[in-house]
Amino acid sequence: MTTKIKLSTITPVELRDCWQSESSDFTPWLAKEENMKLLAEAINIDELEVIAQEEYVGPYRADILCKEPGTEKFVLIENQLEKTDHTHLGQIMTYAAGLDAVTIIWIAQRFTEEHRAAIDWLNNITDKEFNFYGIEIKLIKIDDSCAAPVFNVIAKPNDSSKSARSASSQKSIDDKTDTEKFRYEFWLSFIEYMNDNPSKLFRPQRASDNHWMNIAIGTSKAGICLLINQRDNKITTQLYINNDIEKKLFDALLVYKEKATSEICQNLDWRRLDGKKSSTIDLVLNCDLSDKSKHNELFEWLKVNTEKFIMFFKPILKNTKI
C-alpha cells in the first residue's frame, strides 16, 4: 500500500508587509548576525562582520559597511525594497569609491535586465580583487508559517575569467622562486584536499605563494593563520591577534590558557610579543615538508587543529569586550 505524501504550497509575501522602510526596518534586520550569515552563505563568503549602518560618504549614506574577517577587506551592501533603478546604481559606485570597498552587494526586490547586465559588465572589466553581486530578496511562507527570507543571486563574479585576466599582471609560475613555487603548490594541494574533505567550520582561501593562509574566525580583532616554514621544516596553526599593542585581548585570552591546553593541545605557545602590535597563540608541528607522500597527513593536521581553534576561540572572542 502506497502512502500518500501531503505537499504544502509556497506563497509569496510582499516585502512591504514585513519591512515598511528600507533604512529603519530592512537595514537593521539585515545587519543582525544571523541574517548576515544567511547573506554570506548565499554568496559563498565565510562571514561578514558589520562595521557600520548608514555610513556617511560625504553628504550621502551607505546602507551597510562590512568587513570580511581575516582579510580586512571592506564589503558594501546597498538595499532596495523595490526594483532596481539608476539612482542606486550611481550610489553604489560612489559609495564603493568613497569607502574603498572591494566587494559590492546590491540587494533589491527585482533586478531589471539592464541592471543585471550592468553588474555582469562590472565583473567583466575588473580583476579578481573586486566582486559585484546582484541579489533579489524574496519572502515566502508555507501554509500558515511565518514569512521566511530567500536570497536569490542573479549576478555574481566569474572567478575563472577574473583569474585569467589577472594572470597577466601577476608573476607567472615560471617566474617564481623555488620557495614560492613550493608554497603555491602546497596551498593548492591543501585546497584540493579540503574540497575532498570539507569542513563545516571553515573554507580555505585561494592558493598563493605566501607562507601563510588566513582563515576567518568571525571578528576583525583576530584571525587564524596557517603557516608553512620550509627552512625549519614545520607547519603552524596560529591565532593571530591584531592591533593589540596594550595586550588587553591577549591577556583576556590568557585566562583560558589551562582550558585551551586541555581542549586543544598542551603544546600551545602563548606569544605576548611585548612592544609589537600583534600577539599570537601557536601550535607547531615539526615535519618533513619535502616528503610529498606525507602532505595529506599535514593537511589533515591543519584541518583538525584549525577546527579546534575555531570551536574554542571563536565564542570567547565574540563575548570578550575590549
PASEBA-1860 file (N, C-alpha, C; in nm, 3 decimals):
! residues 322
1> MTTKIKLS> 0.085/-0.120/0.000/0.000/0.000/0.000/0.088/0.125/0.000 ~ 0.060/0.211/-0.094/0.140/0.332/-0.108/0.087/0.442/-0.017 ~ 0.178/0.502/0.060/0.139/0.613/0.150/0.138/0.743/0.071 ~ 0.029/0.814/0.078/0.021/0.942/0.010/0.094/1.050/0.089 ~ 0.176/1.126/0.018/0.251/1.234/0.081/0.177/1.365/0.058 ~ 0.150/1.435/0.165/0.081/1.563/0.154/0.184/1.673/0.135 ~ 0.170/1.749/0.028/0.261/1.859/-0.002/0.197/1.993/0.031 ~ 0.279/2.086/0.076/0.231/2.220/0.108/0.255/2.314/-0.009
9> TITPVELR> 0.198/2.430/0.001/0.209/2.531/-0.105/0.293/2.649/-0.056 ~ 0.386/2.690/-0.139/0.467/2.809/-0.108/0.394/2.932/-0.158 ~ 0.379/3.029/-0.070/0.309/3.153/-0.103/0.404/3.271/-0.090 ~ 0.415/3.357/-0.193/0.499/3.476/-0.181/0.436/3.577/-0.087 ~ 0.521/3.654/-0.019/0.477/3.758/0.073/0.536/3.891/0.027 ~ 0.458/3.995/0.028/0.507/4.127/-0.012/0.613/4.177/0.087 ~ 0.722/4.229/0.035/0.830/4.278/0.122/0.781/4.387/0.216 ~ 0.695/4.474/0.166/0.647/4.586/0.248/0.554/4.541/0.360
17> DCWQSESS> 0.504/4.418/0.351/0.424/4.365/0.461/0.510/4.337/0.583 ~ 0.639/4.317/0.559/0.733/4.288/0.668/0.818/4.408/0.704 ~ 0.867/4.478/0.601/0.955/4.594/0.622/0.894/4.716/0.555 ~ 0.849/4.810/0.634/0.788/4.930/0.578/0.891/5.024/0.518 ~ 1.009/5.029/0.583/1.113/5.124/0.541/1.245/5.051/0.520 ~ 1.318/5.091/0.416/1.449/5.032/0.392/1.546/5.067/0.505 ~ 1.551/5.195/0.541/1.651/5.242/0.636/1.620/5.205/0.781 ~ 1.493/5.212/0.820/1.459/5.189/0.961/1.412/5.047/0.991
25> DFTPWLAK> 1.378/4.971/0.886/1.328/4.834/0.907/1.419/4.729/0.844 ~ 1.438/4.737/0.711/1.512/4.631/0.643/1.661/4.632/0.677 ~ 1.725/4.748/0.674/1.869/4.754/0.701/1.903/4.704/0.841 ~ 1.832/4.747/0.947/1.863/4.691/1.081/1.838/4.541/1.089 ~ 1.735/4.493/1.018/1.710/4.348/1.018/1.826/4.274/0.952 ~ 1.869/4.322/0.836/1.977/4.255/0.763/2.107/4.259/0.841 ~ 2.131/4.366/0.916/2.258/4.383/0.988/2.273/4.289/1.108 ~ 2.165/4.220/1.147/2.175/4.125/1.257/2.263/4.007/1.216
33> EENMKLLA> 2.335/3.954/1.313/2.435/3.850/1.284/2.376/3.730/1.211 ~ 2.258/3.683/1.255/2.201/3.563/1.193/2.158/3.587/1.050 ~ 2.121/3.713/1.016/2.079/3.743/0.880/2.198/3.770/0.790 ~ 2.304/3.829/0.846/2.427/3.845/0.768/2.486/3.708/0.735 ~ 2.467/3.612/0.824/2.515/3.477/0.797/2.442/3.417/0.677 ~ 2.309/3.439/0.669/2.233/3.390/0.555/2.282/3.452/0.425 ~ 2.310/3.583/0.429/2.359/3.652/0.310/2.497/3.600/0.271 ~ 2.586/3.583/0.369/2.721/3.533/0.341/2.716/3.395/0.277
41> EAINIDEL> 2.627/3.310/0.327/2.613/3.175/0.270/2.564/3.182/0.126 ~ 2.477/3.278/0.096/2.421/3.290/-0.039/2.529/3.324/-0.141 ~ 2.630/3.402/-0.099/2.735/3.442/-0.194/2.866/3.368/-0.168 ~ 2.861/3.266/-0.083/2.975/3.179/-0.058/3.094/3.254/0.003 ~ 3.064/3.343/0.098/3.167/3.409/0.178/3.158/3.351/0.319 ~ 3.273/3.330/0.382/3.273/3.268/0.513/3.189/3.345/0.614 ~ 3.220/3.475/0.629/3.148/3.557/0.727/3.152/3.703/0.685 ~ 3.056/3.779/0.734/3.053/3.923/0.714/3.035/3.989/0.851
49> EVIAQEEY> 3.127/4.077/0.885/3.121/4.149/1.013/3.075/4.293/0.987 ~ 2.961/4.330/1.044/2.907/4.464/1.024/2.992/4.566/1.098 ~ 3.039/4.666/1.024/3.118/4.775/1.081/3.029/4.895/1.112 ~ 2.937/4.926/1.020/2.852/5.043/1.040/2.725/5.031/0.955 ~ 2.618/5.092/1.004/2.496/5.111/0.926/2.484/5.258/0.895 ~ 2.428/5.288/0.778/2.412/5.428/0.735/2.544/5.503/0.747 ~ 2.649/5.445/0.688/2.784/5.504/0.694/2.792/5.624/0.599 ~ 2.841/5.738/0.651/2.849/5.860/0.570/2.961/5.850/0.467
57> VGPYRADI> 2.928/5.889/0.345/3.026/5.907/0.237/3.001/6.046/0.182 ~ 3.075/6.145/0.234/3.043/6.284/0.203/2.904/6.316/0.253 ~ 2.817/6.373/0.168/2.681/6.405/0.212/2.586/6.286/0.203 ~ 2.635/6.171/0.154/2.550/6.055/0.133/2.572/5.951/0.244 ~ 2.484/5.850/0.247/2.497/5.745/0.349/2.480/5.607/0.285 ~ 2.581/5.522/0.302/2.574/5.384/0.254/2.496/5.300/0.354 ~ 2.419/5.204/0.305/2.330/5.127/0.393/2.408/5.047/0.498 ~ 2.496/4.957/0.454/2.572/4.874/0.547/2.716/4.861/0.497
65> LCKEPGTE> 2.810/4.881/0.589/2.952/4.859/0.559/3.000/4.743/0.644 ~ 3.062/4.644/0.579/3.112/4.525/0.648/3.259/4.504/0.619 ~ 3.316/4.409/0.693/3.449/4.357/0.662/3.440/4.205/0.655 ~ 3.527/4.148/0.572/3.546/4.004/0.575/3.651/3.975/0.681 ~ 3.614/3.915/0.794/3.712/3.884/0.898/3.826/3.800/0.841 ~ 3.947/3.837/0.878/4.063/3.764/0.830/4.129/3.831/0.712 ~ 4.053/3.905/0.630/4.111/3.973/0.516/4.112/4.125/0.535 ~ 4.027/4.176/0.623/4.015/4.319/0.649/3.967/4.397/0.526
73> KFVLIENQ> 3.909/4.329/0.429/3.860/4.396/0.309/3.716/4.442/0.332 ~ 3.685/4.562/0.281/3.554/4.620/0.302/3.451/4.563/0.205 ~ 3.330/4.544/0.257/3.216/4.496/0.178/3.104/4.599/0.192 ~ 3.055/4.647/0.080/2.945/4.745/0.078/2.816/4.676/0.041 ~ 2.710/4.704/0.117/2.578/4.649/0.087/2.480/4.764/0.068 ~ 2.412/4.765/-0.045/2.311/4.866/-0.075/2.177/4.795/-0.095 ~ 2.071/4.847/-0.029/1.942/4.779/-0.026/1.834/4.857/-0.100 ~ 1.742/4.781/-0.159/1.620/4.838/-0.215/1.505/4.741/-0.190
81> LEKTDHTH> 1.390/4.794/-0.153/1.271/4.712/-0.139/1.183/4.721/-0.263 ~ 1.237/4.785/-0.366/1.167/4.796/-0.494/1.258/4.739/-0.602 ~ 1.216/4.751/-0.729/1.303/4.707/-0.837/1.420/4.805/-0.850 ~ 1.528/4.759/-0.910/1.649/4.840/-0.922/1.625/4.964/-1.007 ~ 1.705/5.069/-0.979/1.696/5.193/-1.056/1.834/5.254/-1.074 ~ 1.843/5.352/-1.162/1.971/5.415/-1.194/2.028/5.488/-1.073 ~ 1.941/5.544/-0.990/1.989/5.619/-0.873/2.074/5.531/-0.783 ~ 2.026/5.411/-0.754/2.100/5.322/-0.666/2.227/5.269/-0.733
89> LGQIMTYA> 2.224/5.251/-0.864/2.346/5.210/-0.934/2.454/5.316/-0.919 ~ 2.417/5.443/-0.933/2.512/5.552/-0.913/2.560/5.560/-0.769 ~ 2.469/5.538/-0.674/2.507/5.540/-0.533/2.610/5.432/-0.503 ~ 2.588/5.313/-0.559/2.680/5.202/-0.534/2.822/5.239/-0.577 ~ 2.836/5.297/-0.694/2.969/5.333/-0.743/3.031/5.443/-0.657 ~ 2.950/5.540/-0.615/3.000/5.649/-0.530/3.046/5.596/-0.395 ~ 2.963/5.512/-0.333/2.996/5.458/-0.201/3.117/5.365/-0.206 ~ 3.124/5.283/-0.310/3.236/5.189/-0.323/3.368/5.265/-0.334
97> AGLDAVTI> 3.369/5.372/-0.411/3.491/5.452/-0.425/3.525/5.523/-0.295 ~ 3.425/5.580/-0.229/3.450/5.655/-0.106/3.491/5.569/0.011 ~ 3.453/5.441/0.010/3.480/5.353/0.123/3.585/5.247/0.092 ~ 3.644/5.253/-0.028/3.746/5.154/-0.069/3.694/5.012/-0.058 ~ 3.569/4.991/-0.092/3.511/4.857/-0.086/3.557/4.775/-0.205 ~ 3.583/4.647/-0.183/3.624/4.558/-0.292/3.514/4.457/-0.326 ~ 3.418/4.439/-0.235/3.301/4.357/-0.262/3.178/4.443/-0.249 ~ 3.096/4.445/-0.352/2.978/4.531/-0.354/2.856/4.442/-0.376
105> IWIAQRFT> 2.759/4.452/-0.285/2.639/4.369/-0.289/2.518/4.460/-0.303 ~ 2.445/4.444/-0.412/2.325/4.524/-0.438/2.205/4.431/-0.420 ~ 2.122/4.460/-0.321/2.004/4.378/-0.291/1.879/4.457/-0.330 ~ 1.790/4.393/-0.403/1.667/4.461/-0.446/1.554/4.359/-0.457 ~ 1.431/4.413/-0.462/1.314/4.326/-0.477/1.316/4.258/-0.614 ~ 1.361/4.334/-0.717/1.371/4.278/-0.852/1.476/4.354/-0.931 ~ 1.555/4.279/-1.008/1.656/4.341/-1.094/1.602/4.352/-1.236 ~ 1.611/4.471/-1.294/1.581/4.483/-1.436/1.693/4.416/-1.515
113> EEHRAAID> 1.665/4.380/-1.637/1.766/4.315/-1.721/1.885/4.407/-1.744 ~ 1.858/4.538/-1.755/1.966/4.635/-1.778/2.060/4.643/-1.658 ~ 2.006/4.639/-1.537/2.091/4.650/-1.418/2.163/4.518/-1.388 ~ 2.099/4.405/-1.422/2.171/4.278/-1.410/2.290/4.276/-1.506 ~ 2.267/4.327/-1.628/2.375/4.334/-1.726/2.486/4.429/-1.679 ~ 2.448/4.535/-1.608/2.549/4.629/-1.556/2.639/4.562/-1.454 ~ 2.581/4.478/-1.366/2.662/4.404/-1.268/2.755/4.307/-1.339 ~ 2.704/4.237/-1.439/2.789/4.145/-1.516/2.903/4.221/-1.583
121> WLNNITDK> 2.873/4.339/-1.636/2.976/4.420/-1.703/3.083/4.464/-1.605 ~ 3.042/4.507/-1.486/3.140/4.549/-1.386/3.231/4.433/-1.346 ~ 3.174/4.314/-1.334/3.257/4.197/-1.304/3.351/4.164/-1.420 ~ 3.307/4.188/-1.542/3.389/4.155/-1.658/3.506/4.249/-1.677 ~ 3.493/4.374/-1.635/3.600/4.471/-1.661/3.694/4.489/-1.542 ~ 3.666/4.425/-1.429/3.751/4.437/-1.311/3.824/4.306/-1.286 ~ 3.939/4.315/-1.216/4.014/4.193/-1.185/3.953/4.125/-1.063 ~ 4.018/4.015/-1.017/3.959/3.933/-0.913/3.960/3.999/-0.775
129> EFNFYGIE> 4.023/4.116/-0.762/4.020/4.189/-0.636/3.882/4.244/-0.608 ~ 3.804/4.271/-0.714/3.673/4.334/-0.700/3.562/4.236/-0.738 ~ 3.454/4.239/-0.659/3.345/4.145/-0.680/3.211/4.217/-0.664 ~ 3.126/4.204/-0.765/2.995/4.268/-0.764/2.887/4.160/-0.765 ~ 2.786/4.177/-0.678/2.676/4.082/-0.668/2.543/4.154/-0.684 ~ 2.455/4.094/-0.760/2.316/4.138/-0.767/2.229/4.032/-0.703 ~ 2.151/4.068/-0.603/2.073/3.970/-0.527/1.929/4.017/-0.514 ~ 1.836/3.930/-0.549/1.695/3.959/-0.528/1.650/3.899/-0.395
137> IKLIKIDD> 1.583/3.979/-0.313/1.531/3.934/-0.184/1.383/3.903/-0.199 ~ 1.344/3.784/-0.155/1.204/3.742/-0.159/1.160/3.700/-0.018 ~ 1.031/3.705/0.005/0.972/3.650/0.126/0.871/3.544/0.086 ~ 0.877/3.428/0.153/0.782/3.322/0.124/0.729/3.264/0.254 ~ 0.616/3.195/0.246/0.567/3.118/0.360/0.503/2.991/0.308 ~ 0.500/2.891/0.394/0.439/2.763/0.360/0.315/2.745/0.447 ~ 0.201/2.736/0.381/0.073/2.730/0.453/0.062/2.849/0.548 ~ 0.050/2.823/0.679/0.033/2.933/0.774/0.162/2.966/0.849
145> SCAAPVFN> 0.276/2.929/0.793/0.403/2.956/0.859/0.436/3.104/0.857 ~ 0.535/3.142/0.937/0.588/3.279/0.931/0.662/3.298/0.799 ~ 0.672/3.422/0.758/0.745/3.452/0.634/0.894/3.424/0.654 ~ 0.957/3.374/0.549/1.100/3.343/0.552/1.169/3.412/0.435 ~ 1.290/3.467/0.459/1.361/3.535/0.351/1.435/3.438/0.260 ~ 1.444/3.473/0.133/1.520/3.395/0.036/1.608/3.492/-0.042 ~ 1.739/3.468/-0.043/1.831/3.548/-0.122/1.861/3.474/-0.253 ~ 1.825/3.534/-0.364/1.845/3.474/-0.495/1.954/3.551/-0.569
153> VIAKPNDS> 2.070/3.490/-0.586/2.182/3.556/-0.653/2.159/3.550/-0.803 ~ 2.143/3.667/-0.865/2.114/3.669/-1.009/2.232/3.722/-1.090 ~ 2.334/3.777/-1.023/2.456/3.821/-1.092/2.571/3.812/-0.993 ~ 2.682/3.754/-1.038/2.797/3.734/-0.949/2.924/3.727/-1.031 ~ 3.041/3.734/-0.965/3.168/3.726/-1.038/3.189/3.588/-1.097 ~ 3.260/3.585/-1.209/3.306/3.461/-1.267/3.453/3.445/-1.229 ~ 3.480/3.364/-1.128/3.615/3.354/-1.073/3.717/3.310/-1.175 ~ 3.679/3.217/-1.262/3.777/3.166/-1.358/3.819/3.271/-1.458
161> SKSARSAS> 3.722/3.351/-1.506/3.757/3.453/-1.604/3.834/3.567/-1.539 ~ 3.799/3.600/-1.412/3.873/3.704/-1.342/4.017/3.660/-1.319 ~ 4.037/3.535/-1.283/4.172/3.484/-1.260/4.254/3.490/-1.387 ~ 4.190/3.458/-1.498/4.262/3.462/-1.625/4.304/3.603/-1.661 ~ 4.215/3.701/-1.636/4.251/3.840/-1.666/4.359/3.891/-1.573 ~ 4.361/3.842/-1.449/4.460/3.889/-1.353/4.596/3.825/-1.374 ~ 4.600/3.714/-1.449/4.725/3.640/-1.462/4.834/3.724/-1.528 ~ 4.795/3.808/-1.624/4.896/3.887/-1.695/4.962/3.990/-1.605
169> SQKSIDDK> 4.896/4.031/-1.498/4.952/4.132/-1.408/5.021/4.070/-1.288 ~ 5.022/3.936/-1.279/5.085/3.868/-1.167/5.207/3.792/-1.213 ~ 5.292/3.761/-1.120/5.410/3.682/-1.151/5.366/3.543/-1.194 ~ 5.409/3.497/-1.312/5.372/3.365/-1.359/5.445/3.259/-1.279 ~ 5.396/3.136/-1.289/5.455/3.028/-1.212/5.600/3.007/-1.252 ~ 5.634/3.034/-1.379/5.772/3.016/-1.426/5.866/3.120/-1.368 ~ 5.812/3.234/-1.328/5.894/3.342/-1.274/5.910/3.334/-1.123 ~ 5.843/3.241/-1.059/5.851/3.230/-0.914/5.981/3.161/-0.874
177> TDTEKFRY> 6.027/3.193/-0.755/6.141/3.121/-0.699/6.098/2.980/-0.661 ~ 6.194/2.893/-0.634/6.160/2.756/-0.594/6.076/2.756/-0.467 ~ 6.110/2.847/-0.375/6.033/2.855/-0.250/5.890/2.898/-0.277 ~ 5.871/2.997/-0.365/5.737/3.044/-0.399/5.657/2.935/-0.471 ~ 5.722/2.862/-0.560/5.655/2.752/-0.629/5.608/2.646/-0.529 ~ 5.695/2.614/-0.433/5.659/2.513/-0.333/5.538/2.558/-0.252 ~ 5.540/2.683/-0.207/5.428/2.733/-0.127/5.298/2.728/-0.206 ~ 5.303/2.776/-0.330/5.183/2.778/-0.413/5.128/2.638/-0.433
185> EFWLSFIE> 5.214/2.543/-0.466/5.171/2.405/-0.488/5.120/2.341/-0.358 ~ 5.182/2.377/-0.245/5.138/2.324/-0.116/4.996/2.370/-0.085 ~ 4.971/2.501/-0.100/4.838/2.553/-0.070/4.735/2.503/-0.171 ~ 4.774/2.490/-0.297/4.682/2.439/-0.398/4.641/2.296/-0.364 ~ 4.737/2.216/-0.321/4.706/2.078/-0.281/4.620/2.075/-0.155 ~ 4.646/2.169/-0.064/4.565/2.177/0.058/4.420/2.208/0.024 ~ 4.399/2.301/-0.070/4.262/2.336/-0.113/4.194/2.215/-0.175 ~ 4.267/2.141/-0.258/4.210/2.021/-0.319/4.173/1.918/-0.212
193> YMNDNPSK> 4.260/1.905/-0.111/4.230/1.813/-0.001/4.104/1.856/0.073 ~ 4.090/1.988/0.098/3.972/2.038/0.168/3.846/2.022/0.084 ~ 3.859/2.031/-0.047/3.743/2.008/-0.134/3.695/1.864/-0.123 ~ 3.790/1.772/-0.108/3.755/1.631/-0.094/3.714/1.595/0.049 ~ 3.759/1.675/0.145/3.732/1.650/0.287/3.685/1.781/0.352 ~ 3.570/1.832/0.312/3.528/1.965/0.356/3.502/1.974/0.505 ~ 3.526/2.094/0.557/3.498/2.124/0.697/3.368/2.202/0.706 ~ 3.293/2.179/0.813/3.171/2.256/0.836/3.201/2.392/0.900
201> LFRPQRAS> 3.327/2.414/0.938/3.361/2.534/1.014/3.438/2.638/0.933 ~ 3.505/2.598/0.826/3.583/2.696/0.751/3.606/2.649/0.609 ~ 3.640/2.747/0.522/3.684/2.719/0.386/3.818/2.789/0.364 ~ 3.912/2.724/0.298/4.042/2.789/0.273/4.030/2.898/0.169 ~ 4.125/2.991/0.172/4.132/3.095/0.071/4.192/3.040/-0.057 ~ 4.205/3.129/-0.158/4.272/3.090/-0.281/4.420/3.062/-0.254 ~ 4.477/2.977/-0.337/4.619/2.947/-0.324/4.704/3.069/-0.360 ~ 4.816/3.085/-0.291/4.911/3.192/-0.319/5.050/3.140/-0.293
209> DNHWMNIA> 5.151/3.223/-0.322/5.288/3.182/-0.293/5.337/3.239/-0.159 ~ 5.245/3.286/-0.077/5.281/3.334/0.057/5.307/3.216/0.151 ~ 5.376/3.241/0.261/5.399/3.135/0.358/5.283/3.120/0.456 ~ 5.177/3.197/0.434/5.061/3.191/0.522/4.932/3.180/0.442 ~ 4.827/3.133/0.509/4.691/3.137/0.457/4.600/3.179/0.571 ~ 4.521/3.286/0.551/4.433/3.337/0.655/4.298/3.266/0.654 ~ 4.246/3.240/0.773/4.114/3.178/0.791/4.032/3.269/0.882 ~ 3.913/3.308/0.837/3.828/3.398/0.916/3.776/3.327/1.040
217> IGTSKAGI> 3.760/3.406/1.148/3.707/3.350/1.272/3.591/3.434/1.326 ~ 3.541/3.527/1.244/3.421/3.600/1.281/3.442/3.734/1.347 ~ 3.566/3.782/1.351/3.593/3.913/1.409/3.717/3.972/1.343 ~ 3.722/4.104/1.333/3.840/4.169/1.278/3.949/4.183/1.383 ~ 3.917/4.151/1.509/4.017/4.162/1.616/4.123/4.053/1.608 ~ 4.088/3.942/1.546/4.179/3.828/1.541/4.142/3.739/1.423 ~ 4.233/3.650/1.387/4.208/3.554/1.281/4.299/3.435/1.299 ~ 4.271/3.331/1.224/4.358/3.214/1.226/4.450/3.221/1.105
225> CLLINQRD> 4.574/3.189/1.127/4.673/3.191/1.021/4.740/3.054/1.014 ~ 4.739/2.994/0.895/4.810/2.869/0.872/4.945/2.903/0.809 ~ 5.052/2.845/0.862/5.187/2.883/0.821/5.266/2.760/0.777 ~ 5.350/2.779/0.675/5.447/2.677/0.636/5.587/2.738/0.640 ~ 5.681/2.663/0.690/5.819/2.711/0.703/5.912/2.601/0.652 ~ 5.960/2.618/0.528/6.048/2.518/0.468/6.184/2.513/0.537 ~ 6.235/2.628/0.575/6.369/2.632/0.633/6.375/2.551/0.761 ~ 6.272/2.567/0.846/6.271/2.496/0.974/6.188/2.368/0.969
233> NKITTQLY> 6.132/2.335/0.850/6.051/2.215/0.834/5.942/2.205/0.941 ~ 5.847/2.299/0.935/5.736/2.298/1.030/5.615/2.365/0.970 ~ 5.498/2.329/1.020/5.374/2.397/0.987/5.312/2.442/1.118 ~ 5.229/2.547/1.109/5.174/2.608/1.230/5.027/2.644/1.211 ~ 4.948/2.616/1.311/4.814/2.673/1.323/4.823/2.783/1.428 ~ 4.783/2.904/1.391/4.809/3.020/1.476/4.684/3.107/1.491 ~ 4.659/3.150/1.614/4.561/3.256/1.637/4.639/3.386/1.637 ~ 4.608/3.473/1.540/4.680/3.598/1.523/4.593/3.712/1.573
241> INNDIEKK> 4.640/3.786/1.672/4.564/3.895/1.734/4.614/4.027/1.680 ~ 4.525/4.105/1.617/4.563/4.231/1.553/4.560/4.349/1.650 ~ 4.643/4.449/1.623/4.635/4.579/1.690/4.616/4.565/1.841 ~ 4.704/4.488/1.903/4.692/4.459/2.046/4.817/4.509/2.119 ~ 4.854/4.634/2.090/4.978/4.690/2.144/4.977/4.690/2.297 ~ 4.859/4.710/2.358/4.849/4.709/2.504/4.822/4.569/2.560 ~ 4.810/4.472/2.470/4.795/4.330/2.506/4.669/4.300/2.589 ~ 4.568/4.385/2.576/4.446/4.363/2.653/4.372/4.238/2.608
249> LFDALLVY> 4.364/4.216/2.476/4.293/4.099/2.427/4.374/3.973/2.457 ~ 4.505/3.978/2.436/4.587/3.861/2.467/4.573/3.822/2.614 ~ 4.578/3.921/2.702/4.567/3.891/2.846/4.430/3.837/2.881 ~ 4.326/3.885/2.809/4.191/3.833/2.834/4.182/3.686/2.792 ~ 4.250/3.650/2.684/4.251/3.511/2.640/4.339/3.424/2.729 ~ 4.441/3.485/2.787/4.534/3.410/2.870/4.464/3.346/2.991 ~ 4.352/3.405/3.031/4.274/3.350/3.141/4.228/3.207/3.109 ~ 4.214/3.177/2.979/4.164/3.047/2.936/4.277/2.951/2.899
257> KEKATSEI> 4.399/2.982/2.939/4.514/2.901/2.897/4.501/2.755/2.940 ~ 4.464/2.732/3.063/4.455/2.596/3.113/4.347/2.518/3.038 ~ 4.234/2.582/3.012/4.126/2.517/2.939/4.166/2.491/2.794 ~ 4.239/2.587/2.733/4.285/2.568/2.596/4.383/2.452/2.587 ~ 4.468/2.440/2.688/4.563/2.328/2.693/4.490/2.196/2.695 ~ 4.379/2.191/2.768/4.301/2.069/2.780/4.224/2.037/2.653 ~ 4.164/2.140/2.588/4.074/2.116/2.477/4.143/2.118/2.340 ~ 4.257/2.188/2.330/4.327/2.195/2.201/4.454/2.110/2.205
265> CQNLDWRR> 4.552/2.155/2.285/4.679/2.082/2.294/4.763/2.143/2.405 ~ 4.841/2.059/2.471/4.927/2.108/2.579/5.049/2.183/2.526 ~ 5.072/2.176/2.395/5.191/2.238/2.337/5.166/2.376/2.278 ~ 5.057/2.440/2.315/5.030/2.575/2.266/5.137/2.672/2.315 ~ 5.184/2.755/2.223/5.286/2.856/2.256/5.219/2.993/2.261 ~ 5.205/3.048/2.382/5.139/3.177/2.400/5.244/3.287/2.389 ~ 5.241/3.362/2.277/5.345/3.462/2.246/5.286/3.602/2.261 ~ 5.317/3.668/2.371/5.262/3.801/2.401/5.323/3.908/2.311
273> LDGKKSST> 5.448/3.891/2.273/5.518/3.982/2.182/5.511/4.126/2.229 ~ 5.559/4.150/2.350/5.560/4.285/2.407/5.637/4.381/2.316 ~ 5.581/4.500/2.299/5.643/4.601/2.213/5.597/4.594/2.069 ~ 5.525/4.488/2.032/5.472/4.475/1.896/5.320/4.488/1.897 ~ 5.263/4.521/1.781/5.119/4.543/1.773/5.040/4.413/1.782 ~ 5.103/4.304/1.743/5.031/4.177/1.739/5.073/4.084/1.851 ~ 4.992/3.981/1.873/5.024/3.870/1.963/4.975/3.744/1.896 ~ 5.031/3.628/1.932/4.989/3.504/1.869/4.981/3.391/1.970
281> IDLVLNCD> 4.900/3.293/1.935/4.894/3.166/2.008/4.918/3.058/1.903 ~ 5.029/2.985/1.916/5.076/2.896/1.810/5.071/2.749/1.851 ~ 5.039/2.666/1.753/5.053/2.521/1.767/5.138/2.475/1.649 ~ 5.255/2.419/1.677/5.355/2.388/1.575/5.370/2.238/1.559 ~ 5.385/2.195/1.434/5.416/2.055/1.405/5.546/2.051/1.326 ~ 5.647/1.986/1.379/5.772/1.964/1.306/5.752/1.848/1.210 ~ 5.797/1.865/1.086/5.767/1.766/0.984/5.868/1.777/0.869 ~ 5.862/1.681/0.779/5.947/1.682/0.660/5.862/1.731/0.543
289> LSDKSKHN> 5.868/1.860/0.515/5.785/1.918/0.411/5.824/1.868/0.272 ~ 5.947/1.820/0.256/5.992/1.774/0.125/5.929/1.641/0.085 ~ 5.875/1.567/0.181/5.813/1.438/0.153/5.667/1.458/0.116 ~ 5.640/1.469/-0.014/5.504/1.498/-0.060/5.407/1.384/-0.033 ~ 5.460/1.263/-0.014/5.372/1.150/0.017/5.306/1.165/0.154 ~ 5.361/1.254/0.238/5.307/1.277/0.372/5.219/1.403/0.380 ~ 5.203/1.473/0.268/5.133/1.601/0.272/4.987/1.587/0.314 ~ 4.920/1.480/0.275/4.781/1.463/0.317/4.769/1.454/0.468
297> ELFEWLKV> 4.868/1.396/0.533/4.870/1.390/0.679/4.885/1.531/0.737 ~ 4.967/1.612/0.672/4.985/1.751/0.717/4.856/1.831/0.695 ~ 4.791/1.809/0.582/4.665/1.878/0.554/4.560/1.842/0.658 ~ 4.553/1.715/0.695/4.457/1.672/0.796/4.488/1.736/0.931 ~ 4.617/1.746/0.963/4.658/1.811/1.088/4.614/1.958/1.088 ~ 4.635/2.028/0.977/4.593/2.168/0.968/4.442/2.181/0.980 ~ 4.370/2.092/0.914/4.224/2.097/0.919/4.173/2.075/1.061 ~ 4.220/1.967/1.124/4.171/1.931/1.257/4.201/2.041/1.358
305> NTEKFIMF> 4.320/2.094/1.355/4.357/2.194/1.455/4.298/2.332/1.426 ~ 4.274/2.361/1.299/4.201/2.485/1.267/4.060/2.477/1.323 ~ 3.996/2.361/1.309/3.862/2.343/1.365/3.864/2.355/1.517 ~ 3.966/2.301/1.580/3.977/2.313/1.726/3.993/2.459/1.767 ~ 4.076/2.533/1.695/4.096/2.675/1.725/3.965/2.752/1.711 ~ 3.892/2.724/1.602/3.766/2.795/1.578/3.665/2.763/1.688 ~ 3.648/2.636/1.719/3.549/2.596/1.820/3.583/2.653/1.958 ~ 3.712/2.663/1.989/3.750/2.710/2.122/3.751/2.863/2.129
313> FKPILKNT> 3.820/2.928/2.036/3.844/3.072/2.048/3.730/3.159/1.996 ~ 3.654/3.112/1.897/3.552/3.198/1.837/3.448/3.246/1.937 ~ 3.386/3.159/2.018/3.288/3.210/2.116/3.350/3.299/2.222 ~ 3.475/3.271/2.259/3.541/3.356/2.358/3.565/3.495/2.302 ~ 3.615/3.502/2.179/3.639/3.632/2.115/3.509/3.710/2.097 ~ 3.402/3.639/2.064/3.274/3.704/2.045/3.224/3.771/2.173 ~ 3.249/3.708/2.285/3.198/3.757/2.413/3.297/3.840/2.492 ~ 3.418/3.859/2.437/3.519/3.939/2.507/3.511/4.084/2.462
321> KI> 3.484/4.171/2.554/3.472/4.315/2.524/3.600/4.386/2.567 ~ 3.671/4.441/2.468/3.795/4.513/2.495/3.781/4.656/2.445
END
